Amino acid sequence: MRISNSFSEGEIQVLDFILTTLLRGGTPSMAVRSKDFASVCRKVQAMKSKAGDIREGRVSGKRAPDKSSVGLIDSPDVSDAVMEDEALSDVG
């Protein structure tokens, strides 16, 4: 089972139902009948566990990689940008 931060359309409907029901003062007990409710519960528990691990320092949070997977590019020279601006002013 892969845990991700994204939710399926059915899981979003379950969460929306629970939230709107609670905001109206009701109880979310009907959401338990949904086939996606168990999936939502597993994801929430996994995210809660992962957040606890990060908070306690057992697992480091997401950090930037040491090297980019797409490679490195150089920044443009300022002199090239000035020349382009002058060329554009000549057009008009």
C-alpha positions as CSV (number, residue, x, y, z in Angstrom):
1,M,0.0,0.0,0.0
2,R,1.4,3.3,-1.0
3,I,0.6,6.3,1.2
4,S,0.6,9.7,-0.5
5,N,-0.6,13.2,0.4
6,S,-3.1,13.2,-2.5
7,F,-6.6,12.0,-2.1
8,S,-8.8,10.2,-4.6
9,E,-12.1,11.7,-5.7
10,G,-14.0,9.3,-3.5
11,E,-11.8,10.1,-0.5
12,I,-12.4,13.9,-1.1
13,Q,-16.1,13.3,-1.1
14,V,-15.9,11.5,2.2
15,L,-13.9,14.3,3.8
16,D,-16.2,16.9,2.4
17,F,-19.2,15.0,3.7
18,I,-17.7,14.8,7.2
19,L,-16.7,18.4,7.3
20,T,-20.0,19.8,6.0
21,T,-21.9,17.5,8.4
22,L,-19.8,18.7,11.4
23,L,-20.2,22.3,10.4
24,R,-24.0,21.8,10.4
25,G,-23.8,20.4,13.9
26,G,-24.4,16.8,12.9
27,T,-22.4,13.6,13.5
28,P,-20.3,12.0,10.7
29,S,-21.5,8.5,11.5
30,M,-22.9,8.0,8.0
31,A,-19.5,8.5,6.4
32,V,-18.4,5.2,7.9
33,R,-20.6,3.5,5.4
34,S,-18.6,4.9,2.5
35,K,-16.3,2.5,0.7
36,D,-13.5,5.1,0.8
37,F,-13.7,5.8,4.5
38,A,-11.2,3.1,5.4
39,S,-8.7,4.5,2.9
40,V,-9.1,8.0,4.3
41,C,-8.5,6.7,7.8
42,R,-5.3,4.8,6.8
43,K,-3.9,7.9,5.0
44,V,-4.7,10.1,8.0
45,Q,-3.0,7.7,10.4
46,A,0.0,7.3,8.2
47,M,0.4,11.1,7.8
48,K,0.0,11.5,11.6
49,S,2.7,8.9,12.2
50,K,5.0,10.5,9.7
51,A,4.5,14.0,11.2
52,G,5.3,12.6,14.6
53,D,8.5,10.9,13.3
54,I,9.6,14.2,11.7
55,R,8.8,16.2,14.9
56,E,10.8,13.7,17.1
57,G,13.7,13.7,14.7
58,R,13.5,10.0,13.7
59,V,13.1,11.0,10.1
60,S,14.2,14.2,8.5
61,G,11.7,16.3,6.6
62,K,11.8,16.8,2.9
63,R,15.0,18.5,1.9
64,A,16.4,19.7,-1.4
65,P,18.6,17.2,-3.2
66,D,22.3,17.8,-3.5
67,K,22.2,17.6,-7.2
68,S,19.4,18.5,-9.6
69,S,18.0,15.7,-11.7
70,V,17.6,18.0,-14.7
71,G,21.1,19.4,-14.6
72,L,22.6,22.9,-14.1
73,I,22.2,26.0,-16.3
74,D,24.1,29.2,-16.2
75,S,22.5,32.5,-15.5
76,P,22.4,35.0,-18.4
77,D,25.1,37.7,-18.5
78,V,23.8,41.2,-17.7
79,S,25.5,42.6,-20.8
80,D,23.4,40.3,-23.0
81,A,20.2,41.4,-21.4
82,V,21.1,45.1,-21.9
83,M,21.8,44.4,-25.6
84,E,18.4,42.8,-26.0
85,D,16.7,45.7,-24.4
86,E,18.4,48.1,-26.8
87,A,17.4,45.9,-29.7
88,L,13.8,45.9,-28.6
89,S,13.7,49.7,-28.3
90,D,14.9,50.0,-31.9
91,V,12.0,48.0,-33.2
92,G,9.2,50.3,-32.2
